[in-house]
Amino acid sequence: MAETSMHLTLITPVQTVIDQRIRRLSARGGDGAFGLLPRHVDIAVPLVPGIVAYVDEGADEHFVAIDMGVLLKTGSSLRIVTRRAVAGDDLAGLEQLVEEEFLNLSDLERDARLALARLEAGVVRRFLELEDSGRPQ
């Protein structure tokens, strides 16, 4: 008997966003958009930031906005691993959630990026000083 559904698990470092059976999935990889059905060949695909759409067993369509990630299909199992994900049932509401979650960097993340930039600049400056001190006068 042919498989009619797949089990989708979508996880981030902090939570499992989706863990349910689905009929089909659409996503976007580096080479463009693609769709998966239960009997499709096994595949591993790097995903670009965007929307993953899927249809559950009740034939309802759902959406998840993701950061970059990886999709792995093995048999009837689909796994997506991503840094960040926000789920929603309508695209308009999802757009607002994405703006809140993805586009507005938290103060902590902004401070960490600034500290890293300062550290990198300090390392470069120190290398230049070492290079200058090693030159004959």
N, C-alpha and C positions, 0 to 999 in steps of 0.2 A: 504494500500500500504506500502511496506517495505521501511524503511529508507535506503538511499544509501550514505549518507554523515553525518559527524559530524562537529560541530563547535569547532575548537581548539583555545584556548586562552592561550598563554604562557607569563607569566609576571615575571619580576624581581622587586626589590624594586624601581628601577628608570625608567623602561620603559615597554611598551607592545612590546614584540619581535614578536609575531605571533598573528593574529586575523583574521582567515579565515576558510572556510569550507574545510574539507579534507575527503578522502575516507577511509584511514587506517593509523594506527600509530604503530610503534615498539619502545620499550624502554627497559631499564634494571632496575629491582628492586632488592631488597636485596636477593630474591630467584632465580634470573636469568632473562633472557630475556623473553619478552611477546609481543603479538600483540593485537591490538584492532580494531574491526570492528563496524560499526554503531549499529548492533543488539546485541552486547555483553552485558552481565549483568553489572549493575552499580558497580563501584569499586573505592576504594581509595588505592593507592599504594605509599609507600615511594620510591623515585628514588635514585639510586647511581650515582655518577659522570660518565658521558659517553655521548654517542650519541643517540639522539632521531631522528628517521627517520619517515617521513610521506609522503603520496602521496596526492597531491591536486586533485581538481575535474577535472583538465585537464590531469590527469595521470602522472604528473611530480613528481619525487622524490626529496625531500629536506631534509636537515640535520640541526640539532641544537646540539651543544655541550653544556651540562649543568653541573652545579655544583650539589650538592645534592638538592633534591627537593621533591615535593609531586604532584602526579597526582590524579585528581578526575574526574570520569566519571559519569554523571547523565543524563540519557536519551540520547539525541543526543549532549550533551554538554561535552566537554573535557576541563579541566583547569589544567595547570601545573604552579606551583609556585616554583621558584628557586632563589638562591642568585645571580647567574651569568649565562648568556647564550649568545652564539655567533651563529648566523645563517649563513648557506652557502648552495650553491647548488652542490658543489663537495667536496669530502672528502679531497683531497690533499690541496685545498685552505683553508679548515676549519682547518686542522692540523696547518697550519702556524698562523692562527688567534688565535687558542687556545693557542699556545705557547706565543704569544704576550699578550693575555688577561688574561689567567689563571695562567700560570706557572711563569711568571715574576711578583713578587709582587711589587707593587708600593712602592716608598720610604716612603710615608705616612703610608701605612699599615705595613711596616717593622718597622718603628719607633714606631708605636702604640703597636706592639707586644713586642718590646724591653722594652717599658715603663711599660707594664703590667707585664712582667717577673720580672722587678726590683721591682715593687710594691709588687708582691707576695713574693719575697725573703725577702723584708723588713718586711712584716707581719709575716712570719715564724720566722725570726730573733728576732722580738719583743716578740713573744710568748715564744721562748726559753729563752730570758732574764727574762721575768716575771716568768717563771717556776723556773729558777735558783734562783731568788731573794726570792721566797716563801719557799725555802728549809731551814731547820734548819742548822746552821753552826756547 
